[in-house]
Amino acid sequence: MPAGYSLHDFSFDLRAHMAPANVWVTSGWTSVVARAGTVCGVGGCFAPPYAAPDSALTLTFDVDGREVSDGVRPGIAGFGLGLLAAGGTWRPDRVDRHGTFHQYDDGHLVSLGVSSRLTPLHGVGGYVLEVTVENRADQPASVTLRPALTTGRPGRVPLAEWGWMPPSPTGDEPLTLAHDDLSKLVPAGGRAEYTLTVALGDGRVAPDAAGLASERWDRRLATALDALPRLETDIPGLADYWHRSLASGLVCLWDNPAFITNPFVATSGVDGGALCAYMWDTGGYAPHLLTLMLGDTATELLEAMLKADLTRHYAIAPDGTGLGVAYAYSGWSLVTLATAVASQRGLAPGLVERLHDAVATLDARFPAAGELRDYGTQHNLLEMRGAGWEHVVASPNAERAAYLEALATLAEAAGAALPVDELRATAARIRTAIAEQLWDPDAKWFRSRYPDGHTELAYSVQAFDALRAGACTPEMAAELIAQVRPGAFLGAYGVSSVSAEDERHYEVGDTDWSGAGAYTGEAPQLALTLWERGEHELAWTVLSRLLWMGEHYPYFPQEHYSDRPAAPPVGRRANVIAGLAGAEAILLGLAGVRPQADGSLVIAPPPAPGTVTLRGLRFRGRVIDVACRPDGFTVTVDGQPVAAVDGVVTVGSAS
């Protein structure tokens, strides 16, 4: 049985980090940013309900009476140049940085190695900055740290107001700096250590606060990753991508007891924005990986989402308050999450019935258009910046058919009193209507229909969700899949949310949903869709284009470009829960592990592009290893090999 994950497994060399350059670190209580280009500089921090987005801690070093600044710009040599950043390491619990100062002036050599450790606190808002100064010269040096804390306007923001954008506090709360002795004589070849603590709000900081925060992270890993397998592979970049995908989920977990669930799954949150749970992100991209991470608390998350009025809101704030408008994909995401919970934990009949009532109410929110629904404008859909994928659309009408069918399956597994035959019949009528009313056989794509009869032909990546939801005939599916190619949806570094051949809708300014890139969960979800349909080589082609992200991000950003290895530098969230979709695609697609509503697993890996082994998957009381090769696969359950029947291994529940 493999050893559990450690914090070291998620270490990331900051020299490889791409834009945005600032890197955040969170304790699950406090999030704080390490300022780019500095060895010790710290920027804004958030510890809901407290926020200090405009705060900054900077250091200047007094070395034998001479000033050495931190965070200098590139320039020519000279004593005034200052401390030069030389790299660092991100871990989930902290950021370590190091730098150098090496100057010879007027017969006097000053040579210092400076390192810092930035640790966000848990249980109280704030952070600890530990600084170590090494004297590399052959004579003692007197080193005094001179910190400057810019508080900005730190304040308390009600939990109900933590939405998409980072909060703007009113400036009525303290932000205080405490430290030990900052003046020390450092002997030749010796070291000196300094500790500075910044506290947000009125909480008291324990003497060993940094160590306690890291211990909390150790416990979080032991809980959140206990059921997840370790990945071994000879495919370059795949293991890094797996770890960074898992890290993307880990940094979205908050465990403040004032939040509605513990842990609370934020859509983003490390930069203070989207520290709320969007139904679409939470359930729509990696429901099985997320449920494995949450364990028994997955049902609590489902209950919290059910309590939200999805006819009016797309997300819940940390205290459960509804945020935003009704979103067209919320019903699909709710049932998808419930299906994952049912497969791993089981669902009570009453909960399945409440799920049915919730999505029926949400369906009624959107006007009927025959068997289909009018899902409104971009306000309720993709938020593209031009007319296109709006009103009566293939997706999410196709997802509605899929979740009605899924509800029927859940009802049968749980013994819930739902009209399963009627649900499946409605799903079939919806799929027929999509094919007959929205498919354009000449364009070989779906049209969107407006209330006045106007139609739009938008080559959006959402069409592949309609494919995954079962709305396509074999001929339609072939035409859609043919668009997953270079010059259309496929870029060298991902997929485009709009085909580059769509002259009416493709643009390069909105990588989220209008082209030139995509929301981070979209490309791995497309790969998973292709694996589910037996398009194994094309699925790997899509996923392999994302492996660069594992080398260049400690956690995945909200979106990224598809034609270059980068993400938009400003205006987007620094992290996103949809980053878990990468690990979901590897587990369910590349390794072919498919959880079923009745609690069983169906394992049927496709031919692998190398060797890929997932060891220690814990599912319903079983421990499962899956080893994939180009010429076959093996499955071990509880240490015993299990033979495949017609290329499939079925694993029953032990609990």
N, C-alpha and C positions, 0 to 999 in steps of 0.2 A: 504494500500500500504506500503510495507516495507521500512524502512529507508535505505539510501545508505550505501555503504561500507565506513569504516574509516581505517586510517592507523593502528589503534589498532587491527583491524581484522586480520592483517597479522603479528602481533608480534610473534617472535619465540625465545624460550629459548635456548640460545647457549650452555647450558650444555648438551643438547640432540644432538648437531651437530656432524655429522660423517665426516670422511675424505672425501675430503681434508679439513684440519683443519682451514686454513685461510678463513675468510668470507669477501666477498666483498659487498659494498653498492654503489648504483649509484643514481645520481640525474637526469639522462637523459641527462646530459651534462658532468659531471665528474664521474668517477668510481675510488674508492679507497679501499684498503684492510686493515682490522684490523689484526694486527699480532697476531697469535695464541700464547697463553701462557703469554700474557701481559695484563696489565690493560689499558695502554695508548699508546702502540706502534702502529705505522702506517707504512705500506709498500708502494709499488708502486702505482702510480695513472695515469690515462689516461683521457684526455679531448680533443678529436680530434679537430684540428690536432696536439695537444700537447701530448707528452708522456714522462713519467718519471718512467719507469718500475723498475729501480734499486734504486730509492730514498727510504729513510727511515727516520722516525722521532722517536727518542728514548728519554725517560725522565729519569733523575736521580733526586731524592729528597734529598735535604740537610735539615736534621731535627736536629736543635740545634747543628749544626756543624758536624753531623754524616751523612754519605752517605747511602742512601737507593736506591738500583737499582730496575728497573722494568723489569720483564721478566726473573726471575731467574729459574734455573733448580731445580728439586726436590732434597732435601738434608736434612741434620740434622739441628736442630734449632741453632740459633746464630744470633747476630746482623747483620752480613754481609749477611744473607740469602736474604733479600730484600723483595720487595712487592710481595704478593702472589695473583694470579688471582683467583677470586671466582665465576665467571660467567658473564652473561650479556644477553642482548636482542637485536635481530636484528629486525628492521623495514625497510620498503622500503626506508625511507628517512634518516636513521641513524643507528649507532650501539652504544648501551650503554653497558659499561662494569664496573665492580666493583671488588675491591680487598681489602686485609687487610694487615696491618703490626702491629704486636702485640709482642713486645719484652721487657723483663725486664732485665736490665743490670746495674750492679754496683749501685743498689738501685734506679735506674731511670726507670720508665715505659714509654715507647713510644707506643701509641696505636692510629693508624690512619686508618680510612676508606677512601679509595680513589675510586672515580668513574670518568668515562670519557664519553663524548659524541662525537662521530666522525660523522661529517656531510659533505658530498660532496657538493660542490657549484654548483649553476646553473647560467648560463650567463657568467661565468668566470671559468677557470680551477683552481682547488685547493680544499682545505678542511679546515674546522674549527675543532679544538680539544678543547673542553671545559673540564676542570678538576676541580673537587671539592674535597677538603681535609677536612675531619671531624676529629677533635681532640677529641678522646674518653678518654683521660687521665684527671687527676684532676688538671693539671697545664698547663699554656700556652706553646705553642710550636712555635718556629720560623721555618717556612717551606719555602724553596726556591726551585723552579723548575729550573733544569738545562737541557734545551733541546739541543739535538744534531741532526742537519739535515744533512743527507748524501744525496747529490744531485744525485750521479751517473752521467749519461750523458743525462740530459733532453733535448729534442729537438722537433722540428716541423717536422711532417711526413705528406706528402700530403694525402688528403683524399682518393685519388685513390689507395693508397698503404696499406690500412687497410684490410688485408685479414684474412686467417685462423689463422695464428700465431700472437701473440702480436708484435707490431712494435719495431724495434730497432733504436732509434733516434741517431742523430749524435752528440748531446751535445752542441748545439749552442743557447739554450734558457735559460732564468733565472728560477730558482726555489728559491723563497724567503720566509723567515720566519719572521713573525711579531707577537708581543705579548704585553700584558699589563704588569703591574708590577708583577714580578714573585717572589718577596720576601714579605712575609706577616707573621704577628704575629697572630697565630690562638688561640683564648682563649679556656680555658677548656670547653668542651662541645660545642664549636662553629665550624663554617665552614669558609673556604676561597675558593674563586672561581678564576680560572685562564683561560684565553682565548689565544689560539695560532692559528694563521692562516698561512697556507702555500699556496702561490699563484704560479700557473704554467703559464708561459708566461708573457705577459706584461699587463694583465688585472688588473683593480682596484677592490678591494674587498669592498663591502658596509659594514657599521658598523653592520647591522643586517643580514649579509649574511646567517647565519645558519637558522634563522627564515624564511627568504625569500625562501630558498631552500625547507623547509618543507611545506610552503604554496603552493609552486609549485606542490609538490606531492599531496596535498589535491585536487588541481584543476585537476591533472591528473587522480586521482581515480574517481572524479565526472564525468569526461568525458569518460574514458575508461571503467568504470564499470556501467555506467548508465543503459545500456540495459540488463545487466546480472542479473539473479535471485540470491537470497540468498538461501542457502541450509540449511534445517533443517532435522535431521535424528536421529534415535536411534541406528544406526549401528556404533559401535566403530571404530574410525579412519577415517570414510568416510568424515566428515566435514573438518578435518585437511587436508586430501588429496586434497579436492576441493580447499581450500584456498591456499595451496602450489602450486597447478597447476596454479591457476590464478596468483600467484606471479611470477611464471616462465615466464608468458607472460608479466607481467608488467615491469619486469627488463630488457626486451628486447626492450622497447620503448625509443627512443632517440628523443629529440626535439630541436636539434640545427638547426637554420634557414639556415645554410650553407649546410645542407644535402639535398638530392634530394627530399625527402618527409618529412613531418612533421605531425605526428611522423614518424620516420624511424624505421622499424622493423628489428632489427639485429638478426642473428641466435643465437649468444651468446653475447659476448661483455663485461661482467662485469670484466673479467680479461684481457681485451684489445684484446683478440683473437676472430676471427669470428665476428668482429664488421662490418659485411657486411650481405647482405640479400641473402641467398641461395634460389633459386626457390623451391627446394624440401621441405626444412623445412618450408618456408613461406606458401606455399599453400598445402603441402601434408599431414600434420598431424592434424591440427585443423583449417581448413579454416572457419568453421562457428563461432567458438568462437572468432577467430581473427577478423573476419568481424564485429561481434557484438561489439568488443572493439574499432575498428577503426571508425565505423559509416560512416559518409560521406567521410572520407579520404580513405576508402578502395579502391575506384575507382582510387585515385591517386597512390596508391601502385600498382594496376594492370597496370596502364599506365606506370609506371616506369619500371616494369618488361617487358612489351611489347617493350619498347625502347631498352632494352638490346639485344644483338645478342646471342640468346640462342644456335645458331649453333656453337658458339665458347666458350661460358662462362656458368658456372653454378651459378654465383652469381654476384651481383653488390656491389661495394664499396659505402660508404656513399654519394659520389658525383655522383653516377650513372655509374661509369666506370665498364666495364665488367671484371670479374675475373675468372681464372681457365679455365677448358676445357669444351667441350660439355658434358652434363650429360644426361644419358638415361631417367631419370625420370622427366625432366624439363617440357616436354609437358603435361604430366598427371597433374603435380602440378599446372601449369598455368591454365588449364581448370577447375580444382577442385576449385581453388581460385575464378575464374570467376563465377562458378556456385553458390558459396556461396554469392558472391556480387550480382548476379542476383536475388537470392531468397530474399535477404534483402533490396536491394536498387534498383534493376532493372538495365538492361544494354541497351544502345542504339544499334540499329541495326548495325551501322557502327563499333562499338567496337567488336561485335560478329564476324563480317566479318574479322576484323583485327586479332582476335584470331585464326580464321581458317587459315588465311594466315601464321601466325607465326608458328603454329604447323606443317603445311604442309612443310614449309621450314626446320623445325627441323627434321621432318621425313626423308626428302631427304638427310639429313646429314649422316644417317645410311643406309648402303647398303641393298637393298631388298634381301630377301631370299624366293622367292615365295610370298605368302601373308604376310609373317613375315618379321621382320627386324633383321639384325645383329647389336647388340648394342655394339660390341667391347669387350675390355678386362676390367679387374678390374679398369683400369684408368677411364673408363666411367661409371662404375657400382658400385659395393658394396665395392671395395677396400679390398676384402678378401686377405689373405696372401698366398693362394694356388690356384691352378687352380680349377675351379668348375663352379660357376654361371656366365658364360660368353657367349658372342656371341649371338646365337639364343636361347633366354631364354623365359620361360613362362611369367615371369614378367621382363620387362615392356611391352612385346607384348600385354598382356591382358589389361594393362592400356591404350594402344593405342586404342584398340577396345572400351574401356569404354569411353574415351574422345571423340572419333568420334561420338559415340551415344549421349554423353552429348552435343556436339556442335549442333547436329540436334535438340535436345530438346530446347536448348537456342535460336536457330534460329526461331523456331516456336513461342516461348514465346515473342521474341523481334520483330518478323517480318523481320528478316535478310534474305538477298538473298543468301542462301546457298543450295546446292543440298542435302536436308535432306534424301531423299530416297537412294541416292548413299552412303551417310555417313553411314547409318544404314546397308546397304548391305555389305559394306566393313568391318564393325565391325563384322557382322555375319561370314564372310569368315575367318577373323582372328581367331575368337574363334574356328571355326571348324578345322583350321590348327593346332592350339595349341593342341587340343584334339587328332587329328590324328597323328601328327608328333612328339610331345614332351612328350606325356604321355606314361609311361612305365607300362603296366598293371600288370607285374610280380612284379616290385619293388613298385608299387602303389605310384608312385611319378613322378615328371617331370624330364626329361633329358634335358641337355643343349647341343646344337650341335655346333661344331666348323666348320670353313670353309672347312677343309679337311675331314669332316665326323666323326672325333673323337667325342665321347659323354662323358659327365660327369654326375654322379648322385650325386648332392649336396643337402642335406636335409637342405635347407635354409629357414628361416622364410619368405622370399619373395614369396614363393609359396602360402602363405595365401593371399597375395595381388592379385595374379591371381584368387584365389577363390572369393575375394571380387569384383573383376572386371568382374565376370560373365563368366569365361572361363571354368567352370567345369560342367560336367553332375552330376546328383544326386549321381551316384556311385563314381565318382572321388571325389566329395566333401566329401562324407562319409569317404573315405580312408584318405584324408588330415586331416580332423578333428580328426580322430582316433589317430593322432600323437601328439595331444595336451594332453599329459599325462606325469606324473612323469617318469623320466628316459630318456625322449626324449626331447621335447621342453619345458616342464613345470618344473620349479624349485620351491623351497619353497618361493622364493622372487621375482619371475618374470618369464620371458621366456628367452630361449637361442636363439640367432640368428642362430645357427646351432644345429641340434639335437645332443644330447650327444651320440646317437647310431651311428652317422656317423663317423666312424673311420678315414676316409680319410681327412675330412675337419674340424672336431671339434677340437678346441684348447682353452686354457685358457688364452693366452696372449693378445688376441685382442677381448675384450668383445663387441666391437662395432658391428662387422659383422661376426666374425668367431667362436663364441661360448662362453659359460660360462657366458653369459649375453647378453645385447642388447642395442642398441640405445634407449634412453628414451621414444621416441614416439611409439616404436614397440609394447610393451605389451598392452597398452591401445587401440591401433588401432586394435590389434588382438581381444581384448574383444569386441570392437564395431562391428567388422566383424561377430563375433559369435552371437551377439544380432541381427544384421540385418538378419541373417539366421535362427533365431528362436531357437538357442542353448543357451537358457537363463541361465541355471544352469552352464554350462561350461564357459559362458562369465563372470559370477560373480566369478567363481573359479579363472579365470585369473586376473580379476581386483582386487579381494580381496588380492591377493598376493603382491600387490603394496602399500597397505595402510601404511606399515611401513615407506615409504618415506615421508609421510606427517608428521610423528612424528620426523624425523631426518634430514630434510633439509629445510632451509628457502626458497630455490628455487631448482629446480631439476637440477642435473648435466647432462652432455652430455650423459652418459651411466652409467649402474650399473650392478652388478653381479646378477645372478639369483639363485645362491645356497647359498648366504650369504647376509645379509643386509649391503651392502657396495658398494662403487664406487671405481674405480682405483684412487689411491692417487695422481698420477702425470701424466703429458703428455696429459691430456684431458681438454676440456673446462669446466669451473666451472658452467656454466648455459647453457640452450638451450631452444629455442622457442618451440621445440617439446614437452616440458613439459606441454604445454596447451592441449595435446592430452588426458590427464587424465580427465579434465573437459569436453572435447568434448565427451568422451565415457560415462560420467555420463549423460549429457544432451540428447544426441542423442540415446544412448543405454539403460542405466538403466531407464531413464525417457521417452524414446521413442518419443522424439520431433524431427520430420524430416522436415526441410524446403524444399519447392518445388520451382522449377524454375519459376513457375507462381506467386510466392509471397504468397502462402498459406502455412499453417502448417498442417501436418498430425501427430496426437498424438495418439500413441498406446503403452503405457508402458507394458512391460511384468510383470509377477508376481514379486514383489520386495522381496529381502531377509530380509526386515524390513520395517519400515516406512521411506519414502524419500519424502520430499516436496521441490519443487522449487518455490519460490514466487517472482513475479515481473519481469518475462521475458518480455522485451519490443520488439515487433516484428511488423513492418509495422503498427505502430499506435495503436496496441493492447497491453494490459497488461494481461499477462497470468500466472496463477498459476497451477501447476500440483502436485497432491498429490498421491503418489504411496504406495500401501500396498500389502502384500502377497495375499490378496483376492480380489484385484481390484484397481481402481483408480478413481479420480475425476479431472475434469478440470474446471477452472473458467476463463472466459474471460471478462475483464473490470468489474469485480466484480459480474458477473452473471454466475451461473453454466450452463454448456453445456453438454447435454446428449450424450453418445457415441452411435453410430450406428454400430452394428456388431463389437463391441470392438474398434472402431476408432472414434476419434473426429477430424473434419476438421475445421480449423480456417481460414477464409478468410481475406484478407488485408483490413485495414481501410484507407489506403492511397495509 
